[in-house]
Amino acid sequence: MTRITLPAILLFFVVCQTHAQKQLDPIKKDFLNPNSKNILVASHRAVHHQFPENSIPAIQEAIRLGVDIAEIDVKVSKDGIPMLMHDGKVDRTTNGKGSFETLTFEELRKLRLVSNGKVTDETIPTLEEALKIAKGNILVDLDLKTDQIDQVIEVVKKMEATGFVFFFDSDYEILSKVDSASKKFMIMPRAYSHAMADSALVRFKPVVVHIDSKFYTPEVTSLIKGKKARIWINALGQPDAEIRKGKARETLTALTNQGANIIQTDEPERMIATLREMGLHR
């Protein structure tokens, strides 16, 4: 029987990590280059058509599809464990009931995630587990659904995830706490107007700004790109519905015509395929 020595195991681990990092490096390079011609694709709550939203399989599927950014939501359990969950209650996404933040980790772990109305074998993952899967493979948009930011920051630091995680919130006070914790943290503020985008750029010097279609103008995109940040816009809702109808090229042309260069979608596979046909994705 062949013996596997400790050095051999360590070498295998290093090779795997190096291979994974090579997957992330070109994404990160593009992400930090607002003048890149590549449009980055962010998968909303990871890939949740075949898998439960905010689940480990959903993140793994995003990686398999070549998605650039996995958007996940984080809340903190009653006993202080950051876990992936969008809603205030667990009723919609699990076979349980009640407010997420009133339940302990042990209670939450007993629940099973729901996908397309069916209960699965999947449990609610911790943030640590999610970042372990994402590390070296994909960028992570961490949508903060909690004001208990210290516990979230602790996990990001523990997992050495500073280089591939960016923090998203519309609450600038929460983002200020993130910014104060470390200037190395990447931040994406949400803006609801030209003035708010300007304020966010001055306050945070962010790598990306989340804007809305109602003030998606050349003036706004020039402002953001002038500060060396990318422009994030959503395809969620009607644009994604048009993509499902087979109108992906027209939809993506409209979404990118004023300079947006990151698109969040519920249709990542179709979007990536169309962007590649248009020469707008690696």
C-alpha positions as CSV (number, residue, x, y, z in Angstrom):
1,M,0.0,0.0,0.0
2,T,1.4,3.4,-0.9
3,R,2.0,5.7,2.0
4,I,1.0,9.4,1.6
5,T,3.5,11.4,3.7
6,L,2.7,14.7,5.3
7,P,5.0,16.7,2.9
8,A,3.1,15.1,0.0
9,I,-0.2,16.2,1.5
10,L,1.1,19.7,2.0
11,L,2.4,19.8,-1.6
12,F,-1.0,18.7,-2.9
13,F,-2.7,21.4,-0.8
14,V,-0.3,24.1,-2.1
15,V,-0.9,23.0,-5.8
16,C,-4.6,23.1,-5.3
17,Q,-4.5,26.5,-3.8
18,T,-2.2,27.8,-6.5
19,H,-4.5,26.5,-9.2
20,A,-7.5,28.1,-7.5
21,Q,-5.7,31.4,-7.2
22,K,-5.0,31.4,-10.9
23,Q,-8.8,31.3,-11.4
24,L,-9.3,34.3,-9.2
25,D,-6.3,36.4,-10.4
26,P,-7.7,37.5,-13.8
27,I,-11.1,38.3,-12.2
28,K,-9.5,40.4,-9.5
29,K,-7.3,42.2,-12.1
30,D,-10.4,43.1,-14.1
31,F,-12.4,44.1,-11.0
32,L,-9.7,46.6,-10.0
33,N,-9.5,48.1,-13.5
34,P,-12.5,50.4,-14.1
35,N,-11.3,50.9,-17.7
36,S,-11.3,47.2,-18.6
37,K,-13.6,46.3,-21.5
38,N,-14.7,43.2,-19.7
39,I,-18.2,43.3,-18.1
40,L,-18.2,41.3,-14.9
41,V,-21.1,39.1,-13.9
42,A,-22.4,38.9,-10.4
43,S,-24.7,36.0,-9.5
44,H,-27.5,37.1,-7.2
45,R,-27.6,34.9,-4.0
46,A,-25.1,32.7,-6.0
47,V,-26.8,30.4,-8.5
48,H,-30.2,29.5,-7.1
49,H,-32.2,28.0,-9.9
50,Q,-31.2,24.4,-9.2
51,F,-29.8,24.9,-5.7
52,P,-31.0,26.8,-2.6
53,E,-30.1,30.5,-2.5
54,N,-27.1,31.4,-0.3
55,S,-26.0,27.7,-0.2
56,I,-22.7,26.0,-0.6
57,P,-23.9,24.2,-3.8
58,A,-25.1,27.5,-5.2
59,I,-21.7,29.0,-4.7
60,Q,-20.0,26.0,-6.2
61,E,-22.2,26.2,-9.3
62,A,-21.3,29.9,-9.7
63,I,-17.6,28.9,-9.7
64,R,-18.3,26.1,-12.2
65,L,-20.1,28.5,-14.6
66,G,-17.2,31.0,-14.6
67,V,-19.2,33.7,-12.7
68,D,-17.0,36.6,-11.6
69,I,-18.8,37.5,-8.4
70,A,-21.0,35.6,-6.0
71,E,-23.4,37.8,-4.1
72,I,-24.3,36.4,-0.7
73,D,-26.2,37.7,2.3
74,V,-24.9,37.5,5.8
75,K,-26.8,37.7,9.1
76,V,-25.6,36.8,12.7
77,S,-27.2,34.1,14.8
78,K,-28.3,34.7,18.4
79,D,-25.0,33.4,19.7
80,G,-22.9,35.4,17.3
81,I,-22.2,33.2,14.3
82,P,-22.3,34.8,10.9
83,M,-24.3,32.7,8.5
84,L,-25.8,33.1,5.1
85,M,-29.4,34.3,5.1
86,H,-31.3,37.0,3.2
87,D,-34.6,37.3,5.0
88,G,-35.3,38.4,8.6
89,K,-37.2,35.2,9.1
90,V,-36.2,31.6,8.1
91,D,-39.8,30.8,6.9
92,R,-39.3,31.3,3.1
93,T,-35.9,29.7,2.6
94,T,-36.0,26.8,5.2
95,N,-38.4,24.2,6.6
96,G,-38.4,26.2,9.9
97,K,-40.1,29.3,11.2
98,G,-39.1,32.3,13.2
99,S,-36.7,35.2,13.2
100,F,-33.2,34.3,12.3
101,E,-31.5,36.5,14.9
102,T,-33.5,34.9,17.7
103,L,-32.2,31.4,16.9
104,T,-28.9,29.9,18.0
105,F,-26.4,28.3,15.6
106,E,-27.4,24.9,16.8
107,E,-31.1,25.6,16.2
108,L,-30.4,27.1,12.8
109,R,-28.2,24.1,11.8
110,K,-31.1,21.7,12.4
111,L,-33.1,23.4,9.6
112,R,-32.9,22.4,6.0
113,L,-32.9,24.8,3.0
114,V,-35.7,24.9,0.5
115,S,-35.2,25.0,-3.3
116,N,-38.1,25.6,-5.7
117,G,-40.5,24.7,-3.0
118,K,-38.9,21.5,-2.0
119,V,-36.9,20.7,1.2
120,T,-33.3,19.7,0.5
121,D,-30.6,18.1,2.6
122,E,-28.7,21.4,2.6
123,T,-28.1,23.3,5.9
124,I,-27.6,27.0,6.4
125,P,-23.9,27.6,5.8
126,T,-21.7,29.7,8.0
127,L,-19.9,32.6,6.4
128,E,-16.6,30.8,7.2
129,E,-17.7,27.8,5.2
130,A,-18.8,29.9,2.3
131,L,-15.6,31.8,2.1
132,K,-13.6,28.6,2.3
133,I,-15.3,27.5,-0.9
134,A,-15.0,30.9,-2.6
135,K,-11.3,31.5,-1.8
136,G,-9.1,31.5,-4.8
137,N,-12.1,30.9,-7.2
138,I,-14.4,33.8,-7.2
139,L,-15.0,37.3,-5.8
140,V,-17.6,37.7,-3.1
141,D,-20.1,40.5,-2.7
142,L,-21.0,40.4,1.0
143,D,-24.4,41.9,1.4
144,L,-24.6,43.0,5.0
145,K,-28.0,42.1,6.5
146,T,-26.9,42.8,10.0
147,D,-25.5,45.6,12.2
148,Q,-23.4,43.1,14.1
149,I,-20.5,43.9,11.9
150,D,-17.6,43.0,14.3
151,Q,-18.4,39.3,14.1
152,V,-18.5,39.4,10.3
153,I,-15.2,41.3,10.1
154,E,-13.6,38.7,12.4
155,V,-14.5,35.9,10.0
156,V,-13.3,37.8,7.0
157,K,-10.0,38.3,8.7
158,K,-9.7,34.8,10.0
159,M,-10.3,33.4,6.5
160,E,-7.8,35.9,5.0
161,A,-10.5,36.9,2.6
162,T,-9.6,40.6,2.4
163,G,-8.4,40.2,-1.2
164,F,-11.6,38.6,-2.6
165,V,-14.5,39.9,-0.4
166,F,-16.1,43.3,-0.7
167,F,-18.7,44.7,1.7
168,F,-22.0,46.1,0.4
169,D,-24.6,48.1,2.2
170,S,-26.8,51.2,1.7
171,D,-26.2,52.1,5.4
172,Y,-23.1,54.3,5.3
173,E,-22.6,54.1,9.1
174,I,-22.2,50.4,8.8
175,L,-19.8,50.8,5.9
176,S,-17.9,53.4,8.0
177,K,-17.3,50.7,10.7
178,V,-15.9,48.4,8.0
179,D,-13.7,51.1,6.7
180,S,-12.5,52.0,10.2
181,A,-11.6,48.4,10.9
182,S,-9.2,48.2,8.0
183,K,-8.4,50.4,5.0
184,K,-7.6,47.2,3.1
185,F,-11.2,46.2,3.1
186,M,-12.9,46.7,-0.3
187,I,-16.3,48.5,-0.1
188,M,-19.3,48.9,-2.4
189,P,-21.7,51.6,-1.2
190,R,-25.2,51.9,-2.7
191,A,-26.1,55.3,-4.1
192,Y,-29.6,56.5,-5.0
193,S,-28.6,59.8,-6.7
194,H,-25.7,61.6,-8.4
195,A,-25.1,63.5,-5.2
196,M,-25.1,60.4,-3.1
197,A,-22.6,58.7,-5.5
198,D,-20.4,61.7,-5.2
199,S,-20.6,61.6,-1.4
200,A,-19.8,57.9,-1.3
201,L,-16.8,58.3,-3.5
202,V,-15.4,61.0,-1.3
203,R,-16.2,59.2,1.9
204,F,-15.0,55.6,1.1
205,K,-12.8,55.8,-2.0
206,P,-14.6,52.5,-3.0
207,V,-13.6,50.0,-5.6
208,V,-17.2,49.9,-7.0
209,V,-20.4,51.9,-6.6
210,H,-23.9,50.3,-6.8
211,I,-26.2,52.6,-8.8
212,D,-29.8,52.3,-10.0
213,S,-31.3,52.7,-13.5
214,K,-33.2,55.9,-12.5
215,F,-30.0,58.0,-12.5
216,Y,-27.9,55.9,-14.8
217,T,-26.4,58.7,-16.9
218,P,-23.0,59.4,-18.6
219,E,-22.4,62.1,-15.9
220,V,-22.8,59.6,-13.1
221,T,-20.6,56.9,-14.8
222,S,-18.0,59.4,-15.7
223,L,-17.9,60.6,-12.1
224,I,-17.4,57.1,-10.8
225,K,-14.9,56.0,-13.4
226,G,-13.0,59.2,-12.8
227,K,-12.4,58.1,-9.2
228,K,-11.1,54.7,-10.5
229,A,-14.2,52.7,-9.4
230,R,-16.4,50.3,-11.3
231,I,-20.2,50.8,-11.8
232,W,-22.6,48.1,-10.6
233,I,-26.1,47.8,-12.0
234,N,-28.8,45.2,-11.6
235,A,-30.5,43.1,-14.2
236,L,-32.9,41.7,-11.5
237,G,-36.5,41.8,-12.4
238,Q,-37.6,43.0,-15.9
239,P,-34.1,42.9,-17.6
240,D,-33.6,39.3,-16.4
241,A,-37.2,38.5,-17.7
242,E,-36.2,39.8,-21.1
243,I,-33.1,37.7,-21.1
244,R,-35.2,34.6,-20.3
245,K,-37.4,35.5,-23.3
246,G,-34.3,35.3,-25.6
247,K,-33.6,39.1,-25.7
248,A,-30.2,38.9,-24.0
249,R,-28.2,40.9,-26.5
250,E,-30.7,43.8,-26.6
251,T,-31.0,43.8,-22.8
252,L,-27.3,43.8,-22.2
253,T,-26.7,46.5,-24.7
254,A,-29.2,48.7,-22.8
255,L,-27.6,47.8,-19.5
256,T,-24.1,48.7,-20.6
257,N,-24.7,51.6,-22.9
258,Q,-23.9,54.3,-20.4
259,G,-20.8,52.6,-18.9
260,A,-22.0,50.1,-16.3
261,N,-19.4,47.3,-16.1
262,I,-20.7,45.0,-13.4
263,I,-24.2,43.4,-13.8
264,Q,-26.0,41.5,-11.1
265,T,-28.3,38.9,-12.4
266,D,-30.5,35.8,-11.7
267,E,-29.5,34.5,-15.1
268,P,-25.7,34.2,-14.9
269,E,-25.2,31.4,-17.4
270,R,-27.2,33.1,-20.2
271,M,-25.6,36.5,-19.4
272,I,-22.0,35.2,-19.6
273,A,-22.7,33.3,-22.8
274,T,-24.2,36.5,-24.5
275,L,-21.4,38.8,-23.2
276,R,-18.8,36.4,-24.6
277,E,-20.6,36.5,-28.0
278,M,-20.5,40.3,-27.8
279,G,-16.7,40.2,-26.9
280,L,-17.4,41.7,-23.5
281,H,-16.4,38.8,-21.2
282,R,-13.2,36.9,-20.9
